[in-house]
Structure formats: structure tokens, C-alpha cells
Amino acid sequence: MTRGQRTELNGAGPVDPERFRHVVGHLASGVTVLTTAHGDQRFGMTASSVTSLSLDPPMMLACVNNAVPTAAAVAGAGTFVVNVLGENQSELARQFAVPSSDKFRDVRVHTGKLGVPVLTDALAHLECDVVEQFGGGTHTVFIGRVLSATAGAGQPLTYFRGDFGRFEFARDDSAYRKARQQVLSRVYPADEVIVLEDLAQRLAVDRAGAFYALTRLAADGLVRRDPDRGYVVTQFDVRTSDETFDARLAIELGVIELCIGRSTPAELAELRARFERMAALLVGDRFVDFDGYLDANYAFHEYLVSLAHNRLLTTTFGGLSIKSVMTRSFGSTPVTSQRFINVQRGLTEAFERADRPAARESARAYCELAKQRVREILAHTGGRL
């Protein structure tokens, strides 16, 4: 595919998580141009503090200096586009990085689905509606829900030595991970309000960095936004985990009935590959990399459900917030049980043998193990996380 031949991944309306994952993969830690239109004027700026925030719903976060006209334009328009630049577009990045009366000169532009200017030759585009904004020092943080996403062929512009300022991805991600660990270790107990200034002080970051951490925690389901109280630590108990794991079991039992013995060799090979990636991250009753295990576990079960080739089942599975429940269930300790890998290995092998009874038994055993592990952890935390 040439750069001019675009792949439309979604139109108006929310982008599903898998398509969003594909497009946002073009972002990497690269260089983007933020564009919008307000009144009769177009605005654009090269931006480095842009990152994906959530897969479901698909969300982007952009941090914009208030001294740049684009900040007020995005706030006024309520929409913006993240244009991900390709590896040969460093001059385009320079053009939008410096003040100019016409940043769009000699640039191919078309109007996107939200009525906002889109850089036609950019590697990827994400059109967003602003759903929340927050002032932090000299910057404004914009949270945008992705309503359209497109991507073309090529590699992203991932490094441009110093010309566009300092990247903040590593700092922001570190602050988020520290905040998450504080919630999981009950520095902030269930139902407690997290005050932005207090969190910023604990994390040794500015207000914008603390707000970024809170929005990531909300996407994880670890905190919720209460309209009257602010960000509140989500309560988590046995009922919450039981209902989620039981719902996953019901879906997977249905998948077993539909597709055992019908999966192709290629599908079974992919299921096996996903299992092996997951198994490598839980060794000797300890997580080698909990976040990596969480992603690999979700990918394994998501693919298993997809074997039924039933969109309703896949959508229902995606709505379980299973990652959030597993984070709350297992993320407070690196210690777990190798039995989780053993029963999931049994599930994989049952699919490979087309053994429906064995698959059902393994799925039920995995569900019971998960529920029991939550009870063990909650027993040491007073019944709530």
C-alpha cells in the first residue's frame, strides 16, 4: 500500500478496541501534529506529549502548552486530530513546530469526519472529541474519545534529536505506575477520594502528571470519577470478582460448545502461541512481569472467545472489564500459583485434541482458581481492596 492509499479502519462512532489498538500502534513514542479548526481558522502544532489512554472506550490524551494558539482552539472547537508523522516527514514536523501565519502552506489537507483539518500524507490519523480537559501549570490536558481512525503503510517518525523538546512519556508512565501501586497496596483505601495536589506531592510530579496518572487509573477501573467527590478509589469485593469470573466462564463454555473440533490448524497454532507467551510470564508461583502477564492472559482468552466467530460473544467478553478485575485481584502481590498456567495448558490441549469434556473441566477449574485466589488476598486485606 502506498501512503496515498489509506486503510479506513472506522467511520463516525466509537472505534472498537482491536481497531484502535492497530492504529495507535503507529504512535509508538513518535512525533505527531495536532490539528483543529475554530471559527474560520485552521490550527496546528507539533506535539510530543500525546499518548493513548484507553482501549475501551478508545481514548487519547494530549498535553498542550497554553501559550500556543492551538490550545485555545482545541478548547473552543471541542475536537482535534492526532496526525502521526511518517519517518520521512521531519520537515513537516519542523514546519508545525515554529510560529507561522500559515503553518498549512504547501501541505495536503482534507476535512475529516468531524469537520477538522487532517494532514492527508500523515502515517495515521485519530479524530477525537474532547470529553474532558484539565489545566496543569502552563499546559492544558485534553482527553479525547476517538471517533475515527485511519492508518497507512510505513514507519513512524520516532526520533528527532531535541528539536521538538523533551518527551514526557517515560516520566508520565512512571508516575502512573507509582500511583497504581499505591492504590493496589492500599495507601489509598477503598472509597477514599484522591486529592490531585496530594497525589502530585506523593508522586513528585506536577498537577498535569498527577492528572494523567488518575485518568490512567480510571481507565484501569481502579478509580472512578464521582461528579460530586472527584476521583474515588473503586471498591472491590468477592461479589465483584465472582460475577466477572463467572461471566467469563459462561462465555467460554458457550465457545467450547460452538467450536471444539471446528477450529482450523492455523487457529489452534495461534491459540498455542498465545498460551506459550503467557506461560513464560508466570514461573515458579511468581509473576515475571505482571503487566505483561495480564496482557498475555487477556490476549489468550480473547482469542479463545474469537474462535466461535460470533461478534456478540466477542463484544460481551470485551465488556467484562476483566483486566481491571485481575489487576485488583492479583496486582497487589507478585506471588500467585503455577496452577493457573497448568489449567490453561489443559484448556489449550483440550482444544487441540477436540476434547469437549476436558475443555469444560479446565475452564471451570480456571474460574474456581481465580475466585479462590481473590478470597485468599481479600482475607489479608480486611475483605476489600
C-alpha positions in Angstrom: 0.0 0.0 0.0 1.3 3.5 -0.9 1.0 6.4 1.5 -1.8 7.7 -0.6 -3.8 4.5 -0.3 -5.4 4.7 3.1 -7.0 1.9 5.1 -10.2 3.2 6.7 -10.5 1.4 10.0 -13.6 3.0 11.2 -16.1 5.8 10.5 -18.1 8.0 12.7 -19.0 6.4 16.0 -16.8 4.7 18.6 -13.8 2.7 17.3 -13.7 -0.9 18.6 -10.7 -1.8 20.8 -9.0 -4.1 18.3 -9.0 -1.4 15.5 -7.9 1.2 18.0 -5.0 -1.0 19.1 -3.9 -1.4 15.5 -3.9 2.4 14.7 -2.5 3.6 18.0 0.4 1.2 17.4 1.6 3.7 14.8 2.1 6.3 17.5 5.0 4.5 19.3 6.9 7.3 21.1 6.9 9.3 17.9 6.1 12.7 16.6 2.6 13.9 15.9 0.9 17.1 14.7 -2.2 18.2 16.5 -4.8 19.9 14.2 -8.1 21.5 14.7 -10.4 24.3 13.3 -12.2 27.0 15.2 -14.3 29.6 13.5 -12.9 30.1 10.0 -9.3 29.4 11.0 -7.2 26.2 11.0 -4.7 25.5 13.8 -1.9 23.0 14.1 1.2 22.3 16.2 3.9 19.6 16.5 3.2 17.7 19.7 5.2 15.1 21.7 3.1 14.8 24.8 0.4 12.7 23.1 -0.4 9.2 24.1 -3.1 6.5 24.1 -5.1 6.4 27.3 -7.7 3.7 27.0 -8.7 0.9 24.6 -12.3 0.6 25.6 -13.6 3.2 25.1 -10.7 4.3 22.7 -9.2 7.5 24.2 -6.3 9.7 23.5 -4.5 12.2 25.8 -2.8 15.4 24.6 -1.0 17.9 26.7 -0.8 21.3 25.0 1.1 24.5 26.1 -1.4 27.3 26.7 1.0 29.7 25.0 0.3 28.0 21.7 -2.8 29.2 19.9 -3.8 25.6 19.2 -4.6 25.1 22.9 -7.4 27.7 22.9 -8.6 26.5 19.5 -9.0 22.9 20.7 -10.8 24.1 23.8 -13.1 26.2 21.7 -13.7 23.6 19.0 -14.1 20.6 21.3 -12.4 18.4 18.6 -8.8 17.6 17.5 -6.9 15.3 15.2 -3.7 13.4 16.1 -1.7 13.1 12.9 1.1 10.6 13.4 4.0 11.5 11.1 6.0 9.1 9.0 9.8 8.6 9.1 10.4 11.0 6.1 8.3 13.8 7.4 10.7 15.6 9.7 10.4 18.8 7.7 6.7 18.7 8.2 7.3 18.4 11.9 9.6 21.4 11.8 7.0 23.4 9.9 4.3 22.9 12.6 6.8 23.3 15.4 7.6 27.0 14.8 5.2 30.0 14.9 3.9 31.0 11.4 1.0 32.8 9.9 0.3 29.8 7.7 1.5 26.5 9.1 -0.5 24.7 6.4 1.3 26.1 3.4 2.1 23.5 0.7 0.6 20.8 2.9 -2.0 18.4 1.6 -5.1 18.7 3.8 -8.6 17.2 3.8 -11.5 17.7 6.1 -12.1 14.8 8.4 -15.4 13.3 9.6 -15.5 15.7 12.5 -15.0 18.7 10.2 -11.4 19.2 11.4 -8.4 19.5 9.0 -6.4 16.2 8.6 -2.9 16.0 7.2 -3.5 13.8 4.2 0.0 12.4 3.9 0.5 11.6 7.6 1.1 8.0 8.5 -2.0 7.7 10.7 -4.9 9.8 12.0 -7.1 9.7 15.1 -10.0 12.1 15.1 -11.2 12.9 18.7 -14.0 14.6 20.5 -12.8 16.4 23.7 -14.6 14.8 26.7 -12.6 16.4 29.4 -9.9 19.0 29.8 -7.7 20.0 32.8 -5.3 22.9 33.4 -1.9 22.0 34.8 0.5 24.8 35.2 1.4 26.2 31.8 -0.4 23.4 29.9 -3.9 22.0 29.3 -4.5 18.3 29.2 -7.2 17.3 26.7 -8.8 13.8 26.9 -10.4 12.9 23.6 -12.6 10.0 22.6 -11.5 8.5 19.3 -14.4 8.6 16.8 -12.4 7.9 13.6 -9.1 6.1 13.0 -7.1 5.6 9.8 -3.6 4.2 9.1 -1.4 3.8 6.0 1.8 1.8 5.3 5.2 3.0 6.6 7.2 3.6 9.7 6.6 6.4 12.2 8.9 9.3 12.8 10.2 8.1 16.2 13.2 10.3 17.0 14.1 13.9 16.1 17.0 14.9 18.2 16.0 17.7 20.6 14.2 19.9 18.1 10.7 19.3 19.5 11.5 19.5 23.2 11.7 16.8 25.8 9.4 13.8 25.6 7.4 13.2 28.7 6.2 9.6 28.1 8.7 7.9 30.4 8.0 10.3 33.3 4.2 10.1 32.9 4.2 6.4 32.7 6.4 6.1 35.8 4.0 8.4 37.7 1.1 6.3 36.7 2.7 3.1 37.7 3.6 4.5 41.1 0.1 5.7 41.6 -1.3 2.3 40.6 0.9 0.6 43.1 -0.2 3.0 45.9 -3.9 2.1 45.2 -3.1 -1.6 45.0 -1.1 -1.6 48.2 -3.9 0.4 49.9 -2.1 3.6 50.5 -5.4 4.9 49.3 -8.1 2.6 50.7 -11.4 1.8 49.0 -13.8 4.7 48.6 -11.2 7.3 49.6 -11.1 10.5 47.5 -7.7 11.0 45.8 -6.9 14.8 46.0 -5.0 15.9 43.0 -2.5 18.0 44.9 -1.9 15.2 47.4 -1.2 12.7 44.6 1.1 15.1 42.8 3.1 15.6 46.0 3.3 11.8 46.7 4.5 11.2 43.1 6.8 14.2 43.0 5.2 15.4 39.7 3.2 18.4 38.7 -0.6 18.6 38.6 -0.7 17.6 34.9 1.4 14.5 35.6 -0.8 13.5 38.5 -4.0 14.1 36.4 -2.5 11.8 33.7 -2.0 9.1 36.4 -5.6 9.5 37.6 -7.0 9.2 34.1 -5.0 6.0 33.5 -6.2 4.6 36.9 -9.8 5.4 35.8 -9.3 3.5 32.6 -8.0 0.6 34.6 -11.1 0.7 36.8 -9.0 1.3 39.9 -10.6 4.7 40.5 -13.9 6.2 39.3 -14.9 9.8 38.6 -17.6 10.9 41.1 -19.3 14.1 39.9 -19.6 15.4 43.4 -16.5 14.0 45.1 -13.9 13.8 42.4 -11.7 10.7 41.8 -12.6 7.9 44.3 -10.9 4.6 44.8 -13.1 1.9 43.5 -14.4 -0.7 46.0 -13.6 -4.3 45.2 -15.0 -7.4 46.9 -15.7 -11.0 46.4 -19.1 -10.4 44.7 -17.4 -8.2 42.1 -14.8 -10.8 41.2 -17.1 -13.7 41.4 -19.6 -12.2 39.0 -16.9 -11.2 36.5 -15.1 -14.6 36.5 -18.5 -16.5 36.3 -19.5 -14.3 33.3 -16.2 -15.2 31.6 -16.8 -18.9 32.3 -20.3 -18.8 30.9 -18.9 -17.2 27.7 -16.1 -19.7 27.3 -18.4 -22.7 28.0 -20.5 -21.4 25.1 -17.5 -21.0 22.9 -16.4 -24.6 23.7 -19.8 -25.9 22.7 -19.7 -23.9 19.4 -16.2 -24.5 18.1 -14.5 -27.5 19.7 -13.4 -29.7 16.8 -14.1 -27.0 14.2 -11.1 -24.8 14.7 -8.5 -24.8 11.9 -4.9 -25.9 12.4 -3.8 -22.2 12.0 -6.3 -21.1 14.7 -5.1 -23.8 17.1 -1.5 -22.9 16.4 -2.2 -19.2 17.3 -4.0 -20.3 20.5 -1.0 -22.4 21.4 1.4 -19.5 20.7 -0.6 -17.1 22.9 -0.6 -19.6 25.7 3.2 -20.0 25.5 3.7 -16.3 25.6 1.5 -16.1 28.7 3.1 -19.1 30.4 6.6 -17.6 30.1 5.5 -14.7 32.4 4.4 -16.8 35.4 7.2 -19.0 36.6 7.6 -20.8 40.0 4.5 -19.2 41.5 5.7 -15.7 40.7 4.9 -13.2 38.0 7.9 -12.5 35.9 6.2 -9.4 34.6 2.7 -8.9 36.0 1.6 -6.3 33.4 3.0 -8.5 30.6 1.2 -11.5 32.1 -2.1 -9.5 32.3 -1.9 -8.5 28.7 -0.9 -12.0 27.5 -3.6 -13.6 29.6 -6.2 -11.3 28.2 -4.9 -11.9 24.6 -5.2 -15.7 25.2 -8.8 -15.7 26.4 -9.8 -13.0 23.9 -8.5 -15.2 21.1 -10.2 -18.3 22.5 -13.5 -16.5 22.5 -12.9 -15.3 19.0 -12.7 -18.9 17.8 -16.5 -19.0 17.9 -16.6 -16.3 15.1 -19.5 -14.7 16.9 -19.4 -10.9 17.3 -21.9 -10.8 20.1 -19.8 -13.2 22.2 -16.6 -11.2 21.5 -18.3 -7.9 22.3 -19.7 -9.3 25.5 -16.3 -10.6 26.6 -14.8 -7.2 25.9 -17.3 -5.6 28.1 -16.4 -7.6 31.2 -13.6 -5.3 32.3 -11.7 -8.5 33.1 -8.3 -6.7 33.1 -9.5 -4.3 35.8 -10.7 -7.2 38.0 -7.5 -9.2 37.5 -5.4 -6.1 38.3 -7.4 -5.6 41.6 -7.3 -9.4 42.3 -3.7 -10.2 41.6 -1.8 -6.9 41.2 -1.1 -6.3 44.9 1.4 -9.2 45.2 3.9 -10.8 42.8 3.1 -14.2 44.3 0.5 -16.4 42.7 0.2 -20.1 41.7 1.6 -22.1 38.9 -1.8 -23.9 38.8 -3.2 -21.1 36.8 -0.8 -22.0 34.0 -1.4 -25.7 34.4 -5.2 -25.4 34.0 -4.9 -23.1 31.0 -2.4 -25.5 29.4 -5.1 -28.2 29.9 -7.6 -25.9 28.2 -5.3 -25.4 25.2 -4.6 -29.1 24.9 -8.3 -29.9 25.1 -8.9 -27.6 22.1 -6.0 -29.3 20.2 -7.5 -32.7 20.9 -11.1 -31.6 20.3 -11.9 -32.9 23.7 -15.1 -31.0 24.8 -15.5 -32.5 28.3 -11.8 -31.8 29.1 -12.1 -28.3 27.9 -15.2 -27.7 30.0 -13.4 -29.1 33.1 -10.4 -26.9 32.5 -12.5 -23.8 32.0 -14.4 -24.4 35.3 -11.2 -25.2 37.2 -9.6 -21.9 36.0 -12.6 -20.0 37.1 -12.6 -21.6 40.6 -8.9 -21.0 41.0 -9.3 -17.3 40.2 -12.2 -16.9 42.6 -10.3 -18.7 45.4 -7.2 -16.6 44.8 -9.3 -13.4 45.3 -10.6 -14.8 48.6 -7.1 -15.5 49.8 -6.0 -12.0 49.0 -9.1 -10.3 50.5 -8.7 -12.3 53.7 -5.4 -10.4 54.2 -6.9 -7.0 53.4 -10.0 -6.9 55.6 -12.4 -8.1 52.9 -11.9 -5.2 50.4 -9.2 -3.9 48.1 
